[in-house]
Amino acid sequence: MRRVVIRFKDGTATSFDLFEDRLERDLLHHLGLFPGKEVERVEEQVYDPTHPRRFRYTRREDLEALCLSYTRGASGESV
C-alpha cells in the first residue's frame, strides 16, 4: 500500500492511503481538516522490506504545488 504524507511547518503530519483516481480530491479534503497550517513537504510513502525502517519516502513536488495553490485560494490570495 502506498500513502501520501503531508508534513506541516509546525512539525505535525497527517497521511492517507493513495488512490490515484481520487488523489487530488483526497489531498484537498485532508488540507481542509487543518485550516491555517502551512504545508512544508508532501511525500509518498512506499513499503520497502529491504529498507532498514521498512518505508521509503519520495518527495511529491506536484502535490506540493497543488497544496500551495489550494492554500493560496483558501486564504483569498490570487493564484
C-alpha positions as CSV (number, residue, x, y, z in Angstrom):
1,M,0.0,0.0,0.0
2,R,1.2,3.5,-0.8
3,R,0.4,6.5,1.3
4,V,0.6,10.3,1.0
5,V,2.3,12.0,3.9
6,I,1.7,15.8,4.4
7,R,4.3,17.4,6.7
8,F,3.4,20.8,8.1
9,K,5.8,23.6,9.0
10,D,4.8,23.3,12.7
11,G,6.3,19.7,12.8
12,T,3.0,17.9,12.7
13,A,2.0,15.5,9.9
14,T,-1.0,13.6,8.5
15,S,-1.3,10.8,6.0
16,F,-3.8,8.9,3.9
17,D,-3.9,6.0,1.5
18,L,-3.0,6.8,-2.0
19,F,-5.6,6.0,-4.7
20,E,-4.6,7.6,-8.0
21,D,-8.1,8.1,-9.3
22,R,-9.1,10.3,-6.3
23,L,-5.7,11.6,-5.2
24,E,-6.5,15.3,-5.8
25,R,-9.8,15.1,-4.0
26,D,-8.4,13.3,-1.0
27,L,-5.5,15.7,-0.8
28,L,-7.7,18.7,-0.8
29,H,-10.0,17.1,1.8
30,H,-7.2,16.4,4.2
31,L,-5.9,20.0,3.8
32,G,-9.4,21.2,4.7
33,L,-9.1,19.4,8.0
34,F,-6.1,21.5,9.0
35,P,-7.1,25.2,8.4
36,G,-4.3,27.7,8.8
37,K,-1.5,25.1,8.7
38,E,1.3,25.6,6.1
39,V,2.5,22.6,4.2
40,E,6.2,22.1,4.3
41,R,6.5,18.9,2.3
42,V,4.4,16.3,0.6
43,E,5.8,12.8,0.3
44,E,4.8,9.4,-1.0
45,Q,5.4,6.5,1.5
46,V,6.1,3.1,-0.1
47,Y,6.7,-0.1,1.8
48,D,10.2,-1.5,1.1
49,P,11.1,-4.6,3.0
50,T,14.8,-4.1,2.2
51,H,14.9,-0.6,3.8
52,P,16.0,-0.6,7.5
53,R,12.8,1.3,8.5
54,R,10.6,-0.6,6.1
55,F,9.4,2.5,4.3
56,R,10.9,4.9,1.6
57,Y,9.7,8.5,1.3
58,T,9.7,10.2,-2.1
59,R,9.0,13.9,-2.3
60,R,6.0,14.7,-4.5
61,E,6.6,18.3,-5.8
62,D,3.5,18.0,-8.0
63,L,1.3,17.6,-4.9
64,E,3.2,20.3,-3.1
65,A,2.3,22.7,-5.9
66,L,-1.4,21.6,-5.6
67,C,-1.3,22.3,-1.8
68,L,0.2,25.7,-2.4
69,S,-2.4,26.7,-5.0
70,Y,-5.2,25.4,-2.6
71,T,-3.9,27.3,0.4
72,R,-3.5,30.5,-1.6
73,G,-7.0,30.2,-2.9
74,A,-8.4,29.4,0.5
75,S,-6.8,32.5,2.1
76,G,-8.2,34.8,-0.6
77,E,-4.9,35.4,-2.4
78,S,-4.8,35.3,-6.2
79,V,-3.1,32.2,-7.6
